[in-house]
Amino acid sequence: MSDFFNQLKHLGEEFLESLQHKTKLSTIFDIYLEKVIPSFVSEKELKEYYEKRMEEVSNFIDKL
């Protein structure tokens, strides 16, 4: 029984580590999107790109 609880505790620790890692990656990605990309891509091109991507995502969701 204690082995089960140890495994459960270990699984929880791994989950928290993964969550922290994903949060850091998300933050880095957000900074990249907000600061780096606009410095060399026009706002109009970005808007067109995101509209196209959102349409693709919408179509994918509709297919599900």
C-alpha positions in Angstrom: 0.0 0.0 0.0 2.8 2.4 0.8 4.4 1.6 -2.5 1.2 2.8 -4.2 1.3 6.1 -2.3 5.0 6.5 -3.2 4.2 6.0 -6.9 1.3 8.4 -6.7 3.5 11.0 -5.0 6.2 10.5 -7.7 3.6 10.9 -10.4 2.3 14.1 -8.9 5.9 15.5 -8.7 6.5 14.7 -12.4 3.2 16.3 -13.3 4.2 19.5 -11.5 7.6 19.6 -13.1 6.0 19.2 -16.6 3.5 21.9 -15.8 6.3 24.3 -14.7 8.3 23.5 -17.8 5.4 24.1 -20.1 4.6 27.4 -18.4 8.2 28.6 -18.9 8.1 27.6 -22.6 4.7 29.4 -23.0 6.2 32.5 -21.5 9.2 32.4 -23.7 7.0 31.8 -26.7 4.7 34.7 -25.8 7.7 37.1 -25.5 9.0 35.9 -28.8 5.6 36.5 -30.4 5.2 40.0 -28.9 8.7 41.3 -29.3 10.8 39.5 -31.9 8.4 38.7 -34.7 6.9 42.2 -35.0 10.4 43.6 -35.4 10.8 42.0 -38.8 7.3 41.2 -40.0 4.6 43.8 -40.8 1.4 44.0 -38.8 -0.6 43.4 -41.9 1.3 40.1 -42.7 0.9 39.0 -39.1 -2.9 39.6 -39.2 -3.2 37.7 -42.5 -1.2 34.8 -41.1 -3.2 34.6 -37.9 -6.5 34.8 -39.8 -5.4 32.0 -42.0 -4.2 29.9 -39.0 -7.5 30.5 -37.1 -9.5 29.4 -40.2 -7.4 26.2 -40.3 -8.0 25.6 -36.6 -11.7 26.2 -37.1 -11.9 23.8 -40.0 -10.0 21.2 -38.0 -12.4 21.5 -35.1 -15.4 21.3 -37.5 -14.0 18.0 -38.9 -13.8 16.5 -35.4 
